[in-house]
């Protein structure tokens, strides 16, 4: 299954756990509301942003090293 399919499956399971009453009762969860979902989405994006910033930093470091070596 492709990555985005797995992401979709995880989202579906989260929604099922919150909005399907029998499962919500067993798991003792309640609807977090709009502000709760906003916090959850923004928090889940933090590792993505961090990873992209790390990749950019590494790319710039590698590019800088290559320029210094070729300039000598």
Secondary structure, 3 states (H helix, E strand, C coil): CCHHHHHHHHHHHHHHHHHCHHHHHHHCCCCCHHHHHHHHHHHHHHHHHHHHHHHHHHHHHHHHHHHHHHHC
